[in-house]
Amino acid sequence: MPADSPGDACLYFVVDSAAGLILYVGETCRSNKRWQGIHGCKDYIASYQDLHYRYGMKTAVNAAFWWDAPVDRRARQELELSLILKWRSPFNKENWERWG
């Protein structure tokens, strides 16, 4: 995809492959623009990695994208929420009470 392209609709996942965890589930209609600028999840990832490093625990944090997500915003957001609740991803605000 060209760098100046706004990107496509997708669901994206922040995963720690070393721990086998889905840390965050998100959706966007502009995949190339979503991570530019401010995104709260960036701070969570930095803290997560810092704490793991401090205690000698390995991490392998990566982002994965699912391009077959619905183009319709409402349908994409409903799917996103169902995955957040199913996988209980700790960086999503819907699960903050559960994980502290």
Contact map, one row per residue, 1 for C-alpha under 8 A:
1110101000000000000000000000000000000000000000000000000000000000000000000000000000000000000000000000
1111100000000000000000000000000000000000000000000000000000000000000000000000000000000000000000000000
1111100000000000000000000000000100000000000000000000000000000000000000000000000000000000000000000000
0111110000000000000000000000000000000000000000000000000000000000000000000000000000000000000000000000
1111111000000000000000000000000100000000000000000000000000000000000000000000000000000000000000000000
0001111100000000000000000000011110000000000000000000000000000000000000000000000000000000000000000000
1000111110000000000000000000111110000000000000000000000000000000000000000000000000000000000000000000
0000011111000000000000000001111100000000000000000000000000000000001000000000000000000000000000000000
0000001111100000000000000011111000000000000000000000000000000000001011100000000000000000000000000000
0000000111110000000000000011101000000000000000000000000000000000111111100001000000000000000000000000
0000000011111000000000001111000000000000000000000000000000000000111010000001000100000000000000000000
0000000001111100000000001111000000000000000000000000000000000011110000000000000000000000000000000000
0000000000111110000001111100000000000000000000000000000000000011100000000000000000000000000000000000
0000000000011111000001111000000000000000000000000000000000001111000000000000000000000000000000000000
0000000000001111100111110000000000000000000000000000000000011111000000000000000000000000000000000000
0000000000000111111111100000000000000000000000000000000000111100000000000000000000000000000000000000
0000000000000011111110000000000000000000000000000000000000111100000000000000000000000000000000000000
0000000000000001111110000000000000000000000000000000000001111000000000000000000000000000000000000000
0000000000000001111110000000000000000000000000000000000000110000000000000000000000000000000000000000
0000000000000011111111000000000000000000000000000000000000000000000000000000000000000000000000000000
0000000000000011111111100000000000000000000000000000000000000000000000000000000000000000100000000000
0000000000001111000111111000000000000000000000000000000000000000000000000000000000000010100000000000
0000000000001111000011111000000000000000000000000000000000000000000000000000000000000000111100000000
0000000000001110000001111100000000000000100000000000000000000000000000000000000000010000111100000000
0000000000111100000001111110000000000000000000000000000000000000000000000000000100110000100100000000
0000000000111000000000011111000000000000000000000000000000000000000000000000000100000000000000000000
0000000011110000000000001111100000000000000000000000000000000000000000000001100100000000000000000000
0000000111110000000000000111111001000000000000000000000000000000000000000000000000000000000000000000
0000001111000000000000000011111000000000000000000000000000000000000000101000000000000000000000000000
0000011110000000000000000001111111000000000000000000000000000000000000000000000000000000000000000000
0000011111000000000000000001111111100000000000000000000000000000000000000000000000000000000000000000
0010111100000000000000000000011111110000000000000000000000000000000000000000000000000000000000000000
0000011000000000000000000000011111110000000000000000000000000000000000000000000000000000000000000000
0000000000000000000000000001011111110000000000000000000000000000000000000000000000000000000000000000
0000000000000000000000000000001111111110000000000000000000000000000000000000000000000000000000000000
0000000000000000000000000000000111111110000000000000000000000000000000000000000000000000000000000000
0000000000000000000000000000000000111110000000000000000000000000000000000000000000000000000000000000
0000000000000000000000000000000000111111010000000000000000000000000000000000000000000000000000000000
0000000000000000000000000000000000111111111000000000000000000000000000000000000000000000000000000000
0000000000000000000000000000000000000111111100000000000000000000000000000000000000000000000000000000
0000000000000000000000010000000000000011111110000000000000000000000000000000000000000000001000000000
0000000000000000000000000000000000000111111111000000000000000000000000000000000000000000000000000000
0000000000000000000000000000000000000011111111100000000000000000000000000000000000000000000000000000
0000000000000000000000000000000000000001111111110000000000000000000000000000000000000000001000000000
0000000000000000000000000000000000000000111111111000000000001000000000000000000000000000000000000000
0000000000000000000000000000000000000000011111111100000000000000000000000000000000000000000000000000
0000000000000000000000000000000000000000001111111110000000000000000000000000000000000000000000000000
0000000000000000000000000000000000000000000111111111000000000000000000000000000000000000000000000000
0000000000000000000000000000000000000000000011111111100000100000000000000000000000000000000000000000
0000000000000000000000000000000000000000000001111111110000000000000000000000000000000000000000000000
0000000000000000000000000000000000000000000000111111111000000000000000000000000000000000000000000000
0000000000000000000000000000000000000000000000011111111111100000000000000000000000000000000000000000
0000000000000000000000000000000000000000000000001111111111000000000000000000000000000000000000000000
0000000000000000000000000000000000000000000000000111111110000000000000000000000000000000000000000000
0000000000000000000000000000000000000000000000000011111110000000000000000000000000000000000000000000
0000000000000000000000000000000000000000000000000001111111000000000000000000000000000000000000000000
0000000000000000000000000000000000000000000000000001111111100000000000000000000000000000000000000000
0000000000000000010000000000000000000000000000000001100111110000000000000000000000000000000000000000
0000000000000001111000000000000000000000000000001001000011111000000000000000000000000000000000000000
0000000000000011111000000000000000000000000000000000000001111100000000000000000000000000000000000000
0000000000000111110000000000000000000000000010000000000000111110000000000000000000000000000000000000
0000000000000111100000000000000000000000000000000000000000011111000000000000000000000000000000000000
0000000000011110000000000000000000000000000000000000000000001111100000000000000000000000000000000000
0000000000011110000000000000000000000000000000000000000000000111110000000000000000000000000000000000
0000000001111000000000000000000000000000000000000000000000000011111000000000000000000000000000000000
0000000001110000000000000000000000000000000000000000000000000001111110000000000000000000000000000000
0000000111100000000000000000000000000000000000000000000000000000111110000000000000000000000000000000
0000000001000000000000000000000000000000000000000000000000000000011111000000000000000000000000000000
0000000011100000000000000000000000000000000000000000000000000000011111100001000000000000000000000000
0000000011000000000000000000000000000000000000000000000000000000000111111011000000000000000000000000
0000000011000000000000000000100000000000000000000000000000000000000011111011000000000000000000000000
0000000000000000000000000000000000000000000000000000000000000000000001111111000000000000000000000000
0000000000000000000000000000100000000000000000000000000000000000000001111111100000000000000000000000
0000000000000000000000000000000000000000000000000000000000000000000000011111110000000000000000000000
0000000000000000000000000000000000000000000000000000000000000000000001111111111000000000000000000000
0000000001100000000000000010000000000000000000000000000000000000000011111111111100000000000000000000
0000000000000000000000000010000000000000000000000000000000000000000000001111111110000000000000000000
0000000000000000000000000000000000000000000000000000000000000000000000000111111111000000000000000000
0000000000000000000000000000000000000000000000000000000000000000000000000011111111100000000000000000
0000000000100000000000001110000000000000000000000000000000000000000000000001111111110000000000000000
0000000000000000000000000000000000000000000000000000000000000000000000000000111111111000000000000000
0000000000000000000000000000000000000000000000000000000000000000000000000000011111111100000000000000
0000000000000000000000001000000000000000000000000000000000000000000000000000001111111111000000000000
0000000000000000000000011000000000000000000000000000000000000000000000000000000111111111100101100000
0000000000000000000000000000000000000000000000000000000000000000000000000000000011111111100001100000
0000000000000000000000000000000000000000000000000000000000000000000000000000000001111111000000000000
0000000000000000000001000000000000000000000000000000000000000000000000000000000000111111100000000000
0000000000000000000000000000000000000000000000000000000000000000000000000000000000111111110000100000
0000000000000000000011111000000000000000000000000000000000000000000000000000000000011011111100100000
0000000000000000000000110000000000000000000000000000000000000000000000000000000000000001111110110110
0000000000000000000000110000000000000000100100000000000000000000000000000000000000000000111110110000
0000000000000000000000111000000000000000000000000000000000000000000000000000000000010000111111110000
0000000000000000000000000000000000000000000000000000000000000000000000000000000000000000011111110000
0000000000000000000000000000000000000000000000000000000000000000000000000000000000011000000111111000
0000000000000000000000000000000000000000000000000000000000000000000000000000000000011001111111111110
0000000000000000000000000000000000000000000000000000000000000000000000000000000000000000011111111111
0000000000000000000000000000000000000000000000000000000000000000000000000000000000000000000001111111
0000000000000000000000000000000000000000000000000000000000000000000000000000000000000000010000111111
0000000000000000000000000000000000000000000000000000000000000000000000000000000000000000010000111111
0000000000000000000000000000000000000000000000000000000000000000000000000000000000000000000000011111
